């Protein structure tokens, strides 16, 4: 990557300097030509009319070399400019008339013609005039030498620019790749388990954002690892308790301490159901993570479905004297759902409402028909949910202690599973607080669920 970046920087520098060199050469050459042409036109203006009339009268430049150029100059220009020389050059570069006899027979280079003041007859350039201020220098190769020197200067400037570009590219490549290298090395170490490692943030915005992303990733991984450790401890504890009770009960049966009767079987069945419930929650959580819930829909009447689940909670609610309020009506609330999965959702919500309701409290259940969905609302009379926890409570392993209890019950995955099931049906599950006391959980199910 370092070599590629260096080559890229150098390529950009070479292309930029080459374009700048060509453009500068054209612009400077054009500027020089325009400058000297304007000087020539201004200084040769006194002679323009004479040579235009001569060419018009003769139809060519025949005999022009017989003119006394000194008399012509003395008659045409002010005395203050009498020291100027004059040369007439045809369109092919041949010198037709000059006050410097040594220049006869010399051919003016074609690029030099652009410097002269054109003699125009009937819209056609028939010759060029050069004033004495440039005659001795421009004939035959002032512009060629000037452009040559200009190009040499530009080439030297380009070479210097390339050298500077090379060192700047090397410096910039190292400056940019150093934090990238540090980030890559940190990511490798994080992947090997050093989750407490953090990347130093760079002053460049993009690199700072990359560093923050890596640091956030490491922090999340560290947090998840810590949560998973506690989760495994909780799972082990929740599994050990009913297994220990089962073991002790079975040993008591073997030692004839307890009679193997219906009460003993009920105790074993209770502990076994707890184990099955825990294992099922873990299975559903795994399916949720993998996004492979299998939804087997069937049409059910929602009021009857909810009432049936509430009936199964009567003995549970009776322990705290809680009253469940649900008033079915005569409307048809038929909808397609997976009854097995949705039963788990309502069980989790009812159990959650029971845990946070006070003694002698009330749990209200309502079903509302909306335009494009059904809403099922489960409300309790508990202390409510802190505003900053209304979303957090749906995170896995997050647990809130019921009022008066120091250790929260369960593994903190019930609401996570419930939300995943509802979303798999194309709906939503969220919580909100009531105006006075309590909280309510809202299930939104589309009719197409």
C-alpha positions, 0 to 999 in steps of 0.5 A, spaced: 500 500 500 505 504 501 508 503 494 502 504 491 500 511 494 507 513 493 507 511 486 500 515 485 502 521 488 508 521 484 504 520 478 499 526 480 505 530 480 508 528 474 502 529 470 500 536 474 507 538 472 507 536 465 501 540 464 503 546 467 510 546 463 506 545 457 501 550 459 506 555 461 510 554 455 504 556 450 502 562 455 509 565 456 511 564 448 504 567 446 505 573 451 512 574 449 510 574 441 504 579 443 509 584 447 514 584 441 509 585 436 505 591 439 512 594 440 513 593 432 507 595 430 507 602 434 514 603 432 513 601 425 507 605 424 510 611 420 512 606 415 506 602 414 502 607 409 508 608 405 510 600 404 502 599 403 502 604 397 508 601 394 506 594 394 499 597 391 502 601 386 507 595 383 503 589 385 510 586 388 516 588 391 520 589 385 525 594 386 524 596 393 531 594 394 533 600 390 530 605 395 534 609 399 532 607 406 536 612 410 532 618 406 525 614 407 527 614 415 529 621 415 522 623 411 518 618 415 520 619 423 521 624 428 528 626 429 528 624 436 527 617 433 532 617 427 537 612 430 532 607 429 533 602 424 528 598 419 527 592 415 522 589 411 521 582 410 517 578 405 512 572 408 517 567 406 522 570 411 527 573 405 530 580 407 527 585 402 530 592 405 534 594 411 539 599 413 544 594 415 547 591 409 550 585 412 543 582 413 542 582 406 541 574 404 539 572 411 533 568 412 528 570 418 526 564 421 519 562 421 517 563 428 520 570 428 515 573 423 510 573 428 514 578 432 513 583 426 508 588 424 504 586 418 504 590 412 496 588 409 494 590 402 487 588 401 486 584 407 492 580 405 499 580 409 504 581 404 510 583 408 513 584 415 516 590 418 521 590 424 524 597 427 531 598 429 530 597 436 529 589 435 532 588 428 539 587 430 537 582 435 531 578 432 534 577 425 534 571 424 533 568 431 532 572 437 525 568 438 528 561 437 533 562 442 528 566 447 523 560 447 529 555 447 532 558 454 524 559 456 523 551 455 530 550 459 528 554 464 521 550 465 524 544 464 529 545 470 523 548 474 519 541 472 525 537 475 525 541 481 518 540 482 518 533 481 524 532 486 520 536 491 514 532 489 518 526 491 520 528 498 513 531 499 509 524 497 514 520 501 513 524 507 505 524 506 505 517 504 508 515 511 504 520 515 498 517 512 500 510 513 503 511 520 496 511 523 493 506 518 498 501 520 497 503 527 490 501 526 491 495 523 496 492 528 491 494 533 485 491 530 489 484 529 491 485 537 484 486 538 482 480 534 486 476 538 483 478 545 486 484 547 479 488 547 482 493 552 486 496 547 485 503 544 487 506 538 490 513 539 486 518 535 489 522 529 488 530 528 485 528 521 478 527 521 477 521 517 483 518 521 480 520 527 473 517 525 476 510 523 480 510 530 473 512 533 470 506 529 475 501 532 475 503 539 468 503 539 468 496 536 473 494 541 469 497 547 463 493 544 466 487 544 469 488 551 462 489 553 459 483 550 465 479 552 463 481 559 456 480 559 457 473 556 461 471 562 456 474 567 450 471 562 454 464 562 454 464 570 447 466 570 445 460 566 450 455 570 446 458 576 439 457 573 441 450 570 444 448 577 438 450 581 433 446 578 438 440 577 440 440 584 433 440 587 431 434 582 437 430 584 435 431 591 428 429 590 430 423 586 435 421 592 430 422 597 425 418 593 431 413 593 432 413 601 424 413 602 425 420 605 419 422 601 414 418 598 413 417 591 406 420 590 403 426 586 406 431 590 413 429 589 412 428 581 409 435 581 415 438 584 419 434 579 415 436 573 415 444 576 423 443 576 423 440 569 419 445 566 423 451 568 429 447 565 425 446 559 423 454 559 430 456 560 433 452 554 427 454 549 429 461 551 436 460 549 434 456 543 429 462 541 435 467 542 440 463 538 434 463 532 433 470 533 441 472 532 441 468 526 435 471 523 432 464 521 425 464 525 421 460 522 414 463 522 408 458 521 402 462 521 395 460 522 388 464 523 386 465 530 381 470 534 386 474 538 381 475 543 380 468 545 388 467 544 390 472 549 384 470 554 387 463 554 394 465 556 391 470 561 387 464 564 394 460 565 396 466 569 391 466 574 395 462 579 401 466 578 397 473 579 394 470 585 400 470 589 400 477 589 393 479 589 393 482 582 387 482 578 388 482 570 383 486 566 381 484 559 374 486 556 373 482 550 367 485 545 363 482 540 368 484 534 372 479 530 379 480 531 382 475 527 389 475 524 394 470 522 400 469 527 405 463 529 401 461 535 407 458 539 412 464 538 406 469 539 404 465 546 411 466 548 411 473 547 405 474 551 407 470 557 414 474 557 410 480 557 405 478 562 410 475 567 414 482 566 408 485 568 407 481 574 414 482 577 413 489 577 406 490 579 405 492 587 401 487 591 394 488 589 395 491 583 392 491 576 394 489 569 390 491 564 390 488 557 387 492 551 386 490 543 385 496 538 383 495 531 387 501 527 387 502 520 392 498 518 394 494 524 392 491 531 395 494 537 395 489 543 397 493 550 399 490 556 399 495 562 401 495 569 401 499 575 409 499 577 414 504 578 415 505 570 421 505 566 426 511 566 426 514 560 433 513 558 431 505 559 425 505 554 430 502 549 435 499 553 430 494 556 430 490 549 437 489 549 439 482 551 441 480 558 439 487 560 435 486 567 431 491 571 430 489 579 423 489 581 421 493 586 423 491 593 428 486 590 436 487 589 437 481 584 433 481 578 430 475 576 431 471 569 437 472 564 434 478 561 433 475 554 425 475 555 424 482 552 429 481 546 426 474 544 419 477 544 421 483 540 425 479 535 418 474 534 414 480 533 419 483 528 419 477 524 411 477 524 412 484 520 410 488 527 413 492 532 414 492 540 416 498 544 415 500 551 412 507 554 410 510 561 403 511 563 402 519 565 401 517 572 404 510 575 406 504 571 408 502 564 405 499 558 408 495 552 405 495 545 405 490 540 403 492 533 401 487 528 399 488 521 393 485 518 398 481 513 402 478 519 
